[in-house]
Structure formats: C-alpha cells, structure tokens
Amino acid sequence: MACTLIIQSVVGQGQPNLLFVKVSGSASECSKVNVSIICTGTHAVTHSNVMVTNGAWETTFTEAEIKLGGCLKCGYPNYPITVRANCADRIS
C-alpha cells in the first residue's frame, strides 16, 4: 500500500507579523514526514523527519523560520502561505 499523507491544519498567529505557523496532519505507511513552508521568498524552510505518532504529525515553524520563507504578514492576500509535505520514509 502507498503512503497516505494529509495536511489537516495550517494555523498562523500574530498580527500583523506572523509569530509562528503550526502545521499538522495525518500519515499512514510512513513513520516520518518532511514539511516545508514558503511564502513570497525563494527559499522553502523544511522540517525534516517529523515523527508520526499514532498516525498523526505536527510541527511548528518559528518566527525566524517563517521570515526565511518570506512569510511576513498574517491575513493579507499578497502574502500567501504554501505548505508541502511528503513521507520521509516508508514502512511496510
């Protein structure tokens, strides 16, 4: 069976500047996921090997990390947030 990965929630806090972005989801057939965030910048910031526990995973990007990804403000249409995730490994 193939790895199944779902991003269930992306929550940013801070007004007007983002203080953190928490990303959570579920995964099956893998024990770790890689999660990346990018906004207006050219460099994605990645949390590698985020552990999957009981089918769920969660990671929080700090204020410094989201600035590296070009995530500057919260709630503005000119500052979209793109989150990507993939299974880092595969378990049988």
N, C-alpha and C positions, 0 to 999 in steps of 0.2 A: 504494500500500500504506500502511496506517496505521502510526503509530509504535507500537512494541512496547517496553514498559518493564517490567523485572523487578527487584524488590528481592531480592537474594540473601542478604544478610547484615547483621545488626544486632548489633554487639558492644560492650558497655559494660564498662568496667574501673573498679575501685575498690570498697572495702568498708569501711564501709557506704556512704559517699558516692561518687557517680559522679565520676570524674576526666575521662572522655571517652567519647563514643559514636561508633564508626566505622560508617558505612553504605556498602554497596557493592552494585553490581548491574550489569545489562546493559541496553543500549538499541539499537534499530535505527530507522532513518529519522529520527533527530534527532542533532544534534551537541552539545547541551547539555541538562541536566536541572535542575529545581528540586527540592530535597529539604528537607522540613520535619520537625521533631520537636516533639512536645508530650507532656506527661505530665499532671500534676494541675493545671497552670496554665491560664490562659485565653488565653495568647499563644503561638502557634507561633513557633519560630525557624526561619528559612529560609535555606538556602544557595542562592543563585540562580546560574544559568548554570554549573553544574558541568560541566566538559568531559567528553565521551565520547571515549575513545581506543580504537581497535580494538574498538569495541562494548562497552567496559567503563567504568564510572564509580565514583568513590569520594570520599567527603568525611568529615571528622572534626569533630564538634561538641565544642567545648572545655568545660571545667568551668563557666566563666562563662555560656556559651550555654545549656547544659542546665539550669542553675539558673533562667535566664529562662523556660524552657519548663516549669518546675515539676518537673523530673526530679531528685529529691532523693536517693534511695537505690537501691542495686542489690540485686536478689534478693528484693524484698518484693512480695507480690501487691497491696498497696494503692497501689503506685506503678507503674502500667503505663506503657509507652513506646509511643507511636503514631508511626509514621514514614509519611510520604506523599511520593510522588514523581510528577512529571509531566514530559513533554517540554517544554522551553522554546522549542524551535523545531522546524521540520520541514524535512528535506532531501529532495530528490527524486532 
